[in-house]
Amino acid sequence: MKYTPPTTDDLQVIRKELGLTQSEMADYIHVAGGQQWRKYTGGKNPRYMSFHMLFFLAAKLTMNSDELNRVYKKMVDLGASIESD
């Protein structure tokens, strides 16, 4: 599989379509604060969004809460510890 990440503009469009602030978007994809989200959407050397981060974002935008909870349960089965906010 060849992966090409979304552009900074693509990511800004997603955030705006969701109606989220920079900080809210960071919370949505579980990165540390709006500053981390901004690294994906601008600056001299923007960070590209890795496949696994984009996969997580796509899953949250596609799956209902029951489906996401099944995935979270599987993560726990695999040894993770997850606490709800």
PDB file of N, CA, C and O in Angstrom:
ATOM      1  N   MET A   1       0.843  -1.170   0.000  1.00  0.00           N
ATOM      2  CA  MET A   1       0.000   0.000   0.000  1.00  0.00           C
ATOM      3  C   MET A   1       0.893   1.239   0.000  1.00  0.00           C
ATOM      4  O   MET A   1       1.856   1.333   0.761  1.00  0.00           O
ATOM      5  N   LYS A   2       0.555   2.166  -0.856  1.00  0.00           N
ATOM      6  CA  LYS A   2       1.252   3.450  -0.873  1.00  0.00           C
ATOM      7  C   LYS A   2       0.331   4.475  -0.225  1.00  0.00           C
ATOM      8  O   LYS A   2      -0.853   4.550  -0.553  1.00  0.00           O
ATOM      9  N   TYR A   3       0.879   5.266   0.696  1.00  0.00           N
ATOM     10  CA  TYR A   3       0.080   6.250   1.427  1.00  0.00           C
ATOM     11  C   TYR A   3       0.610   7.648   1.154  1.00  0.00           C
ATOM     12  O   TYR A   3       1.803   7.912   1.306  1.00  0.00           O
ATOM     13  N   THR A   4      -0.276   8.529   0.753  1.00  0.00           N
ATOM     14  CA  THR A   4       0.034   9.938   0.609  1.00  0.00           C
ATOM     15  C   THR A   4      -0.883  10.686   1.562  1.00  0.00           C
ATOM     16  O   THR A   4      -2.103  10.600   1.427  1.00  0.00           O
ATOM     17  N   PRO A   5      -0.328  11.418   2.522  1.00  0.00           N
ATOM     18  CA  PRO A   5      -1.175  12.079   3.516  1.00  0.00           C
ATOM     19  C   PRO A   5      -1.981  13.226   2.921  1.00  0.00           C
ATOM     20  O   PRO A   5      -1.634  13.763   1.869  1.00  0.00           O
ATOM     21  N   PRO A   6      -3.065  13.597   3.609  1.00  0.00           N
ATOM     22  CA  PRO A   6      -3.832  14.763   3.166  1.00  0.00           C
ATOM     23  C   PRO A   6      -2.986  16.028   3.309  1.00  0.00           C
ATOM     24  O   PRO A   6      -2.060  16.090   4.118  1.00  0.00           O
ATOM     25  N   THR A   7      -3.320  17.007   2.521  1.00  0.00           N
ATOM     26  CA  THR A   7      -2.601  18.280   2.586  1.00  0.00           C
ATOM     27  C   THR A   7      -3.046  19.068   3.814  1.00  0.00           C
ATOM     28  O   THR A   7      -4.044  18.734   4.452  1.00  0.00           O
ATOM     29  N   THR A   8      -2.302  20.103   4.132  1.00  0.00           N
ATOM     30  CA  THR A   8      -2.693  20.980   5.234  1.00  0.00           C
ATOM     31  C   THR A   8      -4.059  21.602   4.955  1.00  0.00           C
ATOM     32  O   THR A   8      -4.872  21.761   5.865  1.00  0.00           O
ATOM     33  N   ASP A   9      -4.306  21.952   3.700  1.00  0.00           N
ATOM     34  CA  ASP A   9      -5.614  22.515   3.330  1.00  0.00           C
ATOM     35  C   ASP A   9      -6.735  21.492   3.528  1.00  0.00           C
ATOM     36  O   ASP A   9      -7.815  21.831   4.011  1.00  0.00           O
ATOM     37  N   ASP A  10      -6.470  20.237   3.151  1.00  0.00           N
ATOM     38  CA  ASP A  10      -7.468  19.182   3.351  1.00  0.00           C
ATOM     39  C   ASP A  10      -7.856  19.080   4.826  1.00  0.00           C
ATOM     40  O   ASP A  10      -9.034  18.966   5.163  1.00  0.00           O
ATOM     41  N   LEU A  11      -6.854  19.122   5.693  1.00  0.00           N
ATOM     42  CA  LEU A  11      -7.100  18.989   7.129  1.00  0.00           C
ATOM     43  C   LEU A  11      -7.849  20.198   7.685  1.00  0.00           C
ATOM     44  O   LEU A  11      -8.695  20.058   8.569  1.00  0.00           O
ATOM     45  N   GLN A  12      -7.537  21.380   7.166  1.00  0.00           N
ATOM     46  CA  GLN A  12      -8.273  22.579   7.599  1.00  0.00           C
ATOM     47  C   GLN A  12      -9.741  22.474   7.204  1.00  0.00           C
ATOM     48  O   GLN A  12     -10.621  22.872   7.968  1.00  0.00           O
ATOM     49  N   VAL A  13     -10.006  21.944   6.023  1.00  0.00           N
ATOM     50  CA  VAL A  13     -11.389  21.786   5.559  1.00  0.00           C
ATOM     51  C   VAL A  13     -12.144  20.838   6.489  1.00  0.00           C
ATOM     52  O   VAL A  13     -13.288  21.109   6.857  1.00  0.00           O
ATOM     53  N   ILE A  14     -11.509  19.728   6.869  1.00  0.00           N
ATOM     54  CA  ILE A  14     -12.151  18.771   7.772  1.00  0.00           C
ATOM     55  C   ILE A  14     -12.512  19.455   9.090  1.00  0.00           C
ATOM     56  O   ILE A  14     -13.631  19.317   9.584  1.00  0.00           O
ATOM     57  N   ARG A  15     -11.559  20.190   9.653  1.00  0.00           N
ATOM     58  CA  ARG A  15     -11.803  20.871  10.936  1.00  0.00           C
ATOM     59  C   ARG A  15     -12.961  21.850  10.808  1.00  0.00           C
ATOM     60  O   ARG A  15     -13.838  21.899  11.670  1.00  0.00           O
ATOM     61  N   LYS A  16     -12.964  22.627   9.735  1.00  0.00           N
ATOM     62  CA  LYS A  16     -14.021  23.622   9.548  1.00  0.00           C
ATOM     63  C   LYS A  16     -15.374  22.961   9.316  1.00  0.00           C
ATOM     64  O   LYS A  16     -16.393  23.451   9.803  1.00  0.00           O
ATOM     65  N   GLU A  17     -15.395  21.849   8.575  1.00  0.00           N
ATOM     66  CA  GLU A  17     -16.649  21.129   8.352  1.00  0.00           C
ATOM     67  C   GLU A  17     -17.212  20.588   9.662  1.00  0.00           C
ATOM     68  O   GLU A  17     -18.428  20.530   9.844  1.00  0.00           O
ATOM     69  N   LEU A  18     -16.325  20.193  10.569  1.00  0.00           N
ATOM     70  CA  LEU A  18     -16.768  19.706  11.873  1.00  0.00           C
ATOM     71  C   LEU A  18     -17.156  20.852  12.804  1.00  0.00           C
ATOM     72  O   LEU A  18     -17.800  20.634  13.831  1.00  0.00           O
ATOM     73  N   GLY A  19     -16.761  22.071  12.441  1.00  0.00           N
ATOM     74  CA  GLY A  19     -17.075  23.236  13.258  1.00  0.00           C
ATOM     75  C   GLY A  19     -16.296  23.269  14.566  1.00  0.00           C
ATOM     76  O   GLY A  19     -16.797  23.756  15.580  1.00  0.00           O
ATOM     77  N   LEU A  20     -15.070  22.752  14.541  1.00  0.00           N
ATOM     78  CA  LEU A  20     -14.252  22.684  15.749  1.00  0.00           C
ATOM     79  C   LEU A  20     -13.143  23.731  15.728  1.00  0.00           C
ATOM     80  O   LEU A  20     -12.650  24.116  14.668  1.00  0.00           O
ATOM     81  N   THR A  21     -12.764  24.178  16.913  1.00  0.00           N
ATOM     82  CA  THR A  21     -11.587  25.049  17.040  1.00  0.00           C
ATOM     83  C   THR A  21     -10.336  24.178  16.915  1.00  0.00           C
ATOM     84  O   THR A  21     -10.422  22.951  16.858  1.00  0.00           O
ATOM     85  N   GLN A  22      -9.175  24.833  16.873  1.00  0.00           N
ATOM     86  CA  GLN A  22      -7.908  24.086  16.819  1.00  0.00           C
ATOM     87  C   GLN A  22      -7.798  23.153  18.032  1.00  0.00           C
ATOM     88  O   GLN A  22      -7.452  21.981  17.887  1.00  0.00           O
ATOM     89  N   SER A  23      -8.091  23.674  19.218  1.00  0.00           N
ATOM     90  CA  SER A  23      -7.986  22.873  20.443  1.00  0.00           C
ATOM     91  C   SER A  23      -9.002  21.738  20.466  1.00  0.00           C
ATOM     92  O   SER A  23      -8.686  20.624  20.883  1.00  0.00           O
ATOM     93  N   GLU A  24     -10.216  22.021  20.018  1.00  0.00           N
ATOM     94  CA  GLU A  24     -11.239  20.981  19.979  1.00  0.00           C
ATOM     95  C   GLU A  24     -10.854  19.866  19.004  1.00  0.00           C
ATOM     96  O   GLU A  24     -11.096  18.689  19.269  1.00  0.00           O
ATOM     97  N   MET A  25     -10.256  20.248  17.877  1.00  0.00           N
ATOM     98  CA  MET A  25      -9.831  19.247  16.908  1.00  0.00           C
ATOM     99  C   MET A  25      -8.717  18.392  17.489  1.00  0.00           C
ATOM    100  O   MET A  25      -8.686  17.181  17.275  1.00  0.00           O
ATOM    101  N   ALA A  26      -7.816  19.007  18.214  1.00  0.00           N
ATOM    102  CA  ALA A  26      -6.744  18.254  18.867  1.00  0.00           C
ATOM    103  C   ALA A  26      -7.330  17.243  19.840  1.00  0.00           C
ATOM    104  O   ALA A  26      -6.890  16.094  19.885  1.00  0.00           O
ATOM    105  N   ASP A  27      -8.318  17.665  20.615  1.00  0.00           N
ATOM    106  CA  ASP A  27      -8.983  16.746  21.536  1.00  0.00           C
ATOM    107  C   ASP A  27      -9.682  15.621  20.779  1.00  0.00           C
ATOM    108  O   ASP A  27      -9.658  14.466  21.205  1.00  0.00           O
ATOM    109  N   TYR A  28     -10.295  15.964  19.664  1.00  0.00           N
ATOM    110  CA  TYR A  28     -11.051  14.995  18.867  1.00  0.00           C
ATOM    111  C   TYR A  28     -10.174  13.845  18.377  1.00  0.00           C
ATOM    112  O   TYR A  28     -10.606  12.693  18.340  1.00  0.00           O
ATOM    113  N   ILE A  29      -8.930  14.176  18.000  1.00  0.00           N
ATOM    114  CA  ILE A  29      -8.034  13.117  17.514  1.00  0.00           C
ATOM    115  C   ILE A  29      -7.001  12.707  18.557  1.00  0.00           C
ATOM    116  O   ILE A  29      -6.064  11.967  18.260  1.00  0.00           O
ATOM    117  N   HIS A  30      -7.184  13.199  19.784  1.00  0.00           N
ATOM    118  CA  HIS A  30      -6.347  12.800  20.919  1.00  0.00           C
ATOM    119  C   HIS A  30      -4.871  13.156  20.744  1.00  0.00           C
ATOM    120  O   HIS A  30      -3.988  12.328  20.966  1.00  0.00           O
ATOM    121  N   VAL A  31      -4.624  14.398  20.344  1.00  0.00           N
ATOM    122  CA  VAL A  31      -3.262  14.927  20.380  1.00  0.00           C
ATOM    123  C   VAL A  31      -3.236  16.054  21.403  1.00  0.00           C
ATOM    124  O   VAL A  31      -4.280  16.597  21.764  1.00  0.00           O
ATOM    125  N   ALA A  32      -2.056  16.399  21.863  1.00  0.00           N
ATOM    126  CA  ALA A  32      -1.906  17.336  22.976  1.00  0.00           C
ATOM    127  C   ALA A  32      -2.142  18.780  22.557  1.00  0.00           C
ATOM    128  O   ALA A  32      -1.226  19.451  22.080  1.00  0.00           O
ATOM    129  N   GLY A  33      -3.356  19.253  22.731  1.00  0.00           N
ATOM    130  CA  GLY A  33      -3.665  20.666  22.546  1.00  0.00           C
ATOM    131  C   GLY A  33      -3.682  21.146  21.108  1.00  0.00           C
ATOM    132  O   GLY A  33      -3.219  20.462  20.195  1.00  0.00           O
ATOM    133  N   GLY A  34      -4.224  22.333  20.933  1.00  0.00           N
ATOM    134  CA  GLY A  34      -4.338  22.940  19.606  1.00  0.00           C
ATOM    135  C   GLY A  34      -3.004  23.136  18.923  1.00  0.00           C
ATOM    136  O   GLY A  34      -2.923  23.118  17.695  1.00  0.00           O
ATOM    137  N   GLN A  35      -1.963  23.322  19.701  1.00  0.00           N
ATOM    138  CA  GLN A  35      -0.626  23.506  19.133  1.00  0.00           C
ATOM    139  C   GLN A  35      -0.227  22.286  18.299  1.00  0.00           C
ATOM    140  O   GLN A  35       0.371  22.433  17.233  1.00  0.00           O
ATOM    141  N   GLN A  36      -0.551  21.089  18.777  1.00  0.00           N
ATOM    142  CA  GLN A  36      -0.217  19.872  18.025  1.00  0.00           C
ATOM    143  C   GLN A  36      -1.023  19.801  16.729  1.00  0.00           C
ATOM    144  O   GLN A  36      -0.490  19.421  15.686  1.00  0.00           O
ATOM    145  N   TRP A  37      -2.305  20.165  16.793  1.00  0.00           N
ATOM    146  CA  TRP A  37      -3.114  20.150  15.573  1.00  0.00           C
ATOM    147  C   TRP A  37      -2.546  21.136  14.561  1.00  0.00           C
ATOM    148  O   TRP A  37      -2.486  20.841  13.367  1.00  0.00           O
ATOM    149  N   ARG A  38      -2.127  22.310  15.037  1.00  0.00           N
ATOM    150  CA  ARG A  38      -1.568  23.324  14.134  1.00  0.00           C
ATOM    151  C   ARG A  38      -0.347  22.810  13.391  1.00  0.00           C
ATOM    152  O   ARG A  38      -0.084  23.228  12.263  1.00  0.00           O
ATOM    153  N   LYS A  39       0.400  21.908  14.012  1.00  0.00           N
ATOM    154  CA  LYS A  39       1.583  21.348  13.348  1.00  0.00           C
ATOM    155  C   LYS A  39       1.194  20.575  12.089  1.00  0.00           C
ATOM    156  O   LYS A  39       2.001  20.437  11.170  1.00  0.00           O
ATOM    157  N   TYR A  40      -0.033  20.075  12.048  1.00  0.00           N
ATOM    158  CA  TYR A  40      -0.505  19.353  10.867  1.00  0.00           C
ATOM    159  C   TYR A  40      -1.060  20.290   9.801  1.00  0.00           C
ATOM    160  O   TYR A  40      -1.231  19.888   8.650  1.00  0.00           O
ATOM    161  N   THR A  41      -1.341  21.536  10.175  1.00  0.00           N
ATOM    162  CA  THR A  41      -2.076  22.398   9.250  1.00  0.00           C
ATOM    163  C   THR A  41      -1.350  23.678   8.858  1.00  0.00           C
ATOM    164  O   THR A  41      -1.943  24.550   8.224  1.00  0.00           O
ATOM    165  N   GLY A  42      -0.088  23.804   9.222  1.00  0.00           N
ATOM    166  CA  GLY A  42       0.606  25.015   8.807  1.00  0.00           C
ATOM    167  C   GLY A  42       2.017  25.116   9.319  1.00  0.00           C
ATOM    168  O   GLY A  42       2.599  24.152   9.818  1.00  0.00           O
ATOM    169  N   GLY A  43       2.556  26.320   9.181  1.00  0.00           N
ATOM    170  CA  GLY A  43       3.928  26.570   9.581  1.00  0.00           C
ATOM    171  C   GLY A  43       4.894  26.305   8.438  1.00  0.00           C
ATOM    172  O   GLY A  43       4.500  25.874   7.355  1.00  0.00           O
ATOM    173  N   LYS A  44       6.164  26.571   8.700  1.00  0.00           N
ATOM    174  CA  LYS A  44       7.199  26.372   7.674  1.00  0.00           C
ATOM    175  C   LYS A  44       7.304  24.925   7.231  1.00  0.00           C
ATOM    176  O   LYS A  44       7.369  24.632   6.037  1.00  0.00           O
ATOM    177  N   ASN A  45       7.319  24.026   8.197  1.00  0.00           N
ATOM    178  CA  ASN A  45       7.461  22.599   7.919  1.00  0.00           C
ATOM    179  C   ASN A  45       6.337  21.819   8.595  1.00  0.00           C
ATOM    180  O   ASN A  45       6.543  21.191   9.634  1.00  0.00           O
ATOM    181  N   PRO A  46       5.146  21.865   7.996  1.00  0.00           N
ATOM    182  CA  PRO A  46       4.033  21.178   8.648  1.00  0.00           C
ATOM    183  C   PRO A  46       4.293  19.677   8.753  1.00  0.00           C
ATOM    184  O   PRO A  46       4.914  19.069   7.881  1.00  0.00           O
ATOM    185  N   ARG A  47       3.804  19.107   9.836  1.00  0.00           N
ATOM    186  CA  ARG A  47       3.920  17.668  10.060  1.00  0.00           C
ATOM    187  C   ARG A  47       2.897  16.972   9.173  1.00  0.00           C
ATOM    188  O   ARG A  47       1.751  17.408   9.067  1.00  0.00           O
ATOM    189  N   TYR A  48       3.326  15.881   8.535  1.00  0.00           N
ATOM    190  CA  TYR A  48       2.340  15.135   7.760  1.00  0.00           C
ATOM    191  C   TYR A  48       1.572  14.209   8.698  1.00  0.00           C
ATOM    192  O   TYR A  48       2.110  13.735   9.698  1.00  0.00           O
ATOM    193  N   MET A  49       0.325  13.962   8.364  1.00  0.00           N
ATOM    194  CA  MET A  49      -0.500  13.101   9.199  1.00  0.00           C
ATOM    195  C   MET A  49      -0.203  11.655   8.836  1.00  0.00           C
ATOM    196  O   MET A  49      -0.385  11.233   7.694  1.00  0.00           O
ATOM    197  N   SER A  50       0.254  10.912   9.821  1.00  0.00           N
ATOM    198  CA  SER A  50       0.598   9.514   9.587  1.00  0.00           C
ATOM    199  C   SER A  50      -0.656   8.709   9.244  1.00  0.00           C
ATOM    200  O   SER A  50      -1.781   9.122   9.525  1.00  0.00           O
ATOM    201  N   PHE A  51      -0.431   7.574   8.643  1.00  0.00           N
ATOM    202  CA  PHE A  51      -1.512   6.688   8.257  1.00  0.00           C
ATOM    203  C   PHE A  51      -2.391   6.333   9.459  1.00  0.00           C
ATOM    204  O   PHE A  51      -3.618   6.378   9.369  1.00  0.00           O
ATOM    205  N   HIS A  52      -1.760   5.980  10.584  1.00  0.00           N
ATOM    206  CA  HIS A  52      -2.557   5.551  11.740  1.00  0.00           C
ATOM    207  C   HIS A  52      -3.380   6.696  12.329  1.00  0.00           C
ATOM    208  O   HIS A  52      -4.487   6.466  12.816  1.00  0.00           O
ATOM    209  N   MET A  53      -2.857   7.931  12.293  1.00  0.00           N
ATOM    210  CA  MET A  53      -3.636   9.071  12.788  1.00  0.00           C
ATOM    211  C   MET A  53      -4.829   9.353  11.871  1.00  0.00           C
ATOM    212  O   MET A  53      -5.934   9.618  12.344  1.00  0.00           O
ATOM    213  N   LEU A  54      -4.599   9.295  10.568  1.00  0.00           N
ATOM    214  CA  LEU A  54      -5.695   9.526   9.631  1.00  0.00           C
ATOM    215  C   LEU A  54      -6.719   8.393   9.716  1.00  0.00           C
ATOM    216  O   LEU A  54      -7.921   8.631   9.597  1.00  0.00           O
ATOM    217  N   PHE A  55      -6.248   7.171   9.921  1.00  0.00           N
ATOM    218  CA  PHE A  55      -7.152   6.036  10.079  1.00  0.00           C
ATOM    219  C   PHE A  55      -8.062   6.254  11.288  1.00  0.00           C
ATOM    220  O   PHE A  55      -9.267   6.015  11.212  1.00  0.00           O
ATOM    221  N   PHE A  56      -7.488   6.705  12.394  1.00  0.00           N
ATOM    222  CA  PHE A  56      -8.265   6.973  13.600  1.00  0.00           C
ATOM    223  C   PHE A  56      -9.300   8.067  13.341  1.00  0.00           C
ATOM    224  O   PHE A  56     -10.458   7.931  13.734  1.00  0.00           O
ATOM    225  N   LEU A  57      -8.890   9.143  12.684  1.00  0.00           N
ATOM    226  CA  LEU A  57      -9.823  10.228  12.366  1.00  0.00           C
ATOM    227  C   LEU A  57     -10.947   9.711  11.479  1.00  0.00           C
ATOM    228  O   LEU A  57     -12.117  10.007  11.723  1.00  0.00           O
ATOM    229  N   ALA A  58     -10.600   8.941  10.454  1.00  0.00           N
ATOM    230  CA  ALA A  58     -11.614   8.399   9.547  1.00  0.00           C
ATOM    231  C   ALA A  58     -12.568   7.465  10.290  1.00  0.00           C
ATOM    232  O   ALA A  58     -13.772   7.473  10.036  1.00  0.00           O
ATOM    233  N   ALA A  59     -12.029   6.660  11.205  1.00  0.00           N
ATOM    234  CA  ALA A  59     -12.878   5.753  11.989  1.00  0.00           C
ATOM    235  C   ALA A  59     -13.873   6.544  12.825  1.00  0.00           C
ATOM    236  O   ALA A  59     -15.056   6.208  12.869  1.00  0.00           O
ATOM    237  N   LYS A  60     -13.396   7.600  13.492  1.00  0.00           N
ATOM    238  CA  LYS A  60     -14.296   8.408  14.319  1.00  0.00           C
ATOM    239  C   LYS A  60     -15.380   9.080  13.479  1.00  0.00           C
ATOM    240  O   LYS A  60     -16.501   9.272  13.949  1.00  0.00           O
ATOM    241  N   LEU A  61     -15.050   9.435  12.249  1.00  0.00           N
ATOM    242  CA  LEU A  61     -16.015  10.098  11.380  1.00  0.00           C
ATOM    243  C   LEU A  61     -16.971   9.114  10.711  1.00  0.00           C
ATOM    244  O   LEU A  61     -18.008   9.517  10.184  1.00  0.00           O
ATOM    245  N   THR A  62     -16.628   7.825  10.729  1.00  0.00           N
ATOM    246  CA  THR A  62     -17.398   6.820  10.008  1.00  0.00           C
ATOM    247  C   THR A  62     -18.198   5.899  10.913  1.00  0.00           C
ATOM    248  O   THR A  62     -19.343   5.563  10.610  1.00  0.00           O
ATOM    249  N   MET A  63     -17.596   5.492  12.021  1.00  0.00           N
ATOM    250  CA  MET A  63     -18.197   4.465  12.873  1.00  0.00           C
ATOM    251  C   MET A  63     -19.140   5.074  13.903  1.00  0.00           C
ATOM    252  O   MET A  63     -18.939   6.198  14.363  1.00  0.00           O
ATOM    253  N   ASN A  64     -20.176   4.307  14.258  1.00  0.00           N
ATOM    254  CA  ASN A  64     -21.049   4.758  15.327  1.00  0.00           C
ATOM    255  C   ASN A  64     -20.408   4.396  16.670  1.00  0.00           C
ATOM    256  O   ASN A  64     -19.379   3.721  16.708  1.00  0.00           O
ATOM    257  N   SER A  65     -21.012   4.840  17.754  1.00  0.00           N
ATOM    258  CA  SER A  65     -20.399   4.653  19.068  1.00  0.00           C
ATOM    259  C   SER A  65     -20.269   3.177  19.451  1.00  0.00           C
ATOM    260  O   SER A  65     -19.300   2.804  20.111  1.00  0.00           O
ATOM    261  N   ASP A  66     -21.220   2.333  19.055  1.00  0.00           N
ATOM    262  CA  ASP A  66     -21.109   0.902  19.354  1.00  0.00           C
ATOM    263  C   ASP A  66     -19.900   0.287  18.651  1.00  0.00           C
ATOM    264  O   ASP A  66     -19.166  -0.507  19.241  1.00  0.00           O
ATOM    265  N   GLU A  67     -19.700   0.657  17.392  1.00  0.00           N
ATOM    266  CA  GLU A  67     -18.555   0.133  16.643  1.00  0.00           C
ATOM    267  C   GLU A  67     -17.243   0.619  17.244  1.00  0.00           C
ATOM    268  O   GLU A  67     -16.299  -0.157  17.390  1.00  0.00           O
ATOM    269  N   LEU A  68     -17.183   1.898  17.591  1.00  0.00           N
ATOM    270  CA  LEU A  68     -15.962   2.418  18.219  1.00  0.00           C
ATOM    271  C   LEU A  68     -15.699   1.734  19.553  1.00  0.00           C
ATOM    272  O   LEU A  68     -14.553   1.416  19.870  1.00  0.00           O
ATOM    273  N   ASN A  69     -16.738   1.506  20.329  1.00  0.00           N
ATOM    274  CA  ASN A  69     -16.563   0.835  21.612  1.00  0.00           C
ATOM    275  C   ASN A  69     -16.059  -0.596  21.445  1.00  0.00           C
ATOM    276  O   ASN A  69     -15.305  -1.085  22.287  1.00  0.00           O
ATOM    277  N   ARG A  70     -16.462  -1.273  20.373  1.00  0.00           N
ATOM    278  CA  ARG A  70     -15.926  -2.607  20.092  1.00  0.00           C
ATOM    279  C   ARG A  70     -14.428  -2.543  19.832  1.00  0.00           C
ATOM    280  O   ARG A  70     -13.676  -3.406  20.284  1.00  0.00           O
ATOM    281  N   VAL A  71     -14.002  -1.529  19.111  1.00  0.00           N
ATOM    282  CA  VAL A  71     -12.571  -1.355  18.841  1.00  0.00           C
ATOM    283  C   VAL A  71     -11.832  -1.042  20.136  1.00  0.00           C
ATOM    284  O   VAL A  71     -10.774  -1.614  20.397  1.00  0.00           O
ATOM    285  N   TYR A  72     -12.381  -0.136  20.951  1.00  0.00           N
ATOM    286  CA  TYR A  72     -11.734   0.206  22.225  1.00  0.00           C
ATOM    287  C   TYR A  72     -11.634  -1.025  23.123  1.00  0.00           C
ATOM    288  O   TYR A  72     -10.627  -1.220  23.804  1.00  0.00           O
ATOM    289  N   LYS A  73     -12.696  -1.869  23.125  1.00  0.00           N
ATOM    290  CA  LYS A  73     -12.661  -3.100  23.916  1.00  0.00           C
ATOM    291  C   LYS A  73     -11.547  -4.014  23.424  1.00  0.00           C
ATOM    292  O   LYS A  73     -10.841  -4.626  24.225  1.00  0.00           O
ATOM    293  N   LYS A  74     -11.390  -4.108  22.113  1.00  0.00           N
ATOM    294  CA  LYS A  74     -10.324  -4.938  21.550  1.00  0.00           C
ATOM    295  C   LYS A  74      -8.958  -4.391  21.962  1.00  0.00           C
ATOM    296  O   LYS A  74      -8.038  -5.161  22.238  1.00  0.00           O
ATOM    297  N   MET A  75      -8.826  -3.080  22.005  1.00  0.00           N
ATOM    298  CA  MET A  75      -7.567  -2.468  22.449  1.00  0.00           C
ATOM    299  C   MET A  75      -7.257  -2.877  23.885  1.00  0.00           C
ATOM    300  O   MET A  75      -6.108  -3.163  24.219  1.00  0.00           O
ATOM    301  N   VAL A  76      -8.276  -2.902  24.727  1.00  0.00           N
ATOM    302  CA  VAL A  76      -8.108  -3.330  26.122  1.00  0.00           C
ATOM    303  C   VAL A  76      -7.732  -4.809  26.154  1.00  0.00           C
ATOM    304  O   VAL A  76      -6.850  -5.214  26.913  1.00  0.00           O
ATOM    305  N   ASP A  77      -8.401  -5.612  25.330  1.00  0.00           N
ATOM    306  CA  ASP A  77      -8.072  -7.037  25.237  1.00  0.00           C
ATOM    307  C   ASP A  77      -6.612  -7.241  24.838  1.00  0.00           C
ATOM    308  O   ASP A  77      -5.988  -8.229  25.227  1.00  0.00           O
ATOM    309  N   LEU A  78      -6.077  -6.311  24.068  1.00  0.00           N
ATOM    310  CA  LEU A  78      -4.686  -6.389  23.612  1.00  0.00           C
ATOM    311  C   LEU A  78      -3.700  -5.822  24.625  1.00  0.00           C
ATOM    312  O   LEU A  78      -2.492  -5.817  24.390  1.00  0.00           O
ATOM    313  N   GLY A  79      -4.225  -5.342  25.763  1.00  0.00           N
ATOM    314  CA  GLY A  79      -3.351  -4.906  26.847  1.00  0.00           C
ATOM    315  C   GLY A  79      -3.379  -3.444  27.178  1.00  0.00           C
ATOM    316  O   GLY A  79      -2.690  -3.020  28.105  1.00  0.00           O
ATOM    317  N   ALA A  80      -4.157  -2.637  26.450  1.00  0.00           N
ATOM    318  CA  ALA A  80      -4.207  -1.196  26.725  1.00  0.00           C
ATOM    319  C   ALA A  80      -5.094  -0.906  27.928  1.00  0.00           C
ATOM    320  O   ALA A  80      -5.916  -1.727  28.333  1.00  0.00           O
ATOM    321  N   SER A  81      -4.907   0.258  28.475  1.00  0.00           N
ATOM    322  CA  SER A  81      -5.783   0.776  29.525  1.00  0.00           C
ATOM    323  C   SER A  81      -6.418   2.048  28.965  1.00  0.00           C
ATOM    324  O   SER A  81      -5.714   2.976  28.566  1.00  0.00           O
ATOM    325  N   ILE A  82      -7.732   2.086  28.938  1.00  0.00           N
ATOM    326  CA  ILE A  82      -8.452   3.228  28.363  1.00  0.00           C
ATOM    327  C   ILE A  82      -9.479   3.712  29.372  1.00  0.00           C
ATOM    328  O   ILE A  82     -10.275   2.927  29.887  1.00  0.00           O
ATOM    329  N   GLU A  83      -9.457   5.016  29.651  1.00  0.00           N
ATOM    330  CA  GLU A  83     -10.447   5.617  30.546  1.00  0.00           C
ATOM    331  C   GLU A  83     -11.193   6.686  29.762  1.00  0.00           C
ATOM    332  O   GLU A  83     -10.584   7.465  29.029  1.00  0.00           O
ATOM    333  N   SER A  84     -12.509   6.722  29.918  1.00  0.00           N
ATOM    334  CA  SER A  84     -13.315   7.739  29.259  1.00  0.00           C
ATOM    335  C   SER A  84     -13.112   9.080  29.920  1.00  0.00           C
ATOM    336  O   SER A  84     -12.845   9.159  31.119  1.00  0.00           O
ATOM    337  N   ASP A  85     -13.239  10.146  29.130  1.00  0.00           N
ATOM    338  CA  ASP A  85     -13.160  11.499  29.661  1.00  0.00           C
ATOM    339  C   ASP A  85     -14.420  11.846  30.407  1.00  0.00           C
ATOM    340  O   ASP A  85     -14.542  12.954  30.930  1.00  0.00           O
TER     341      ASP A  85
END
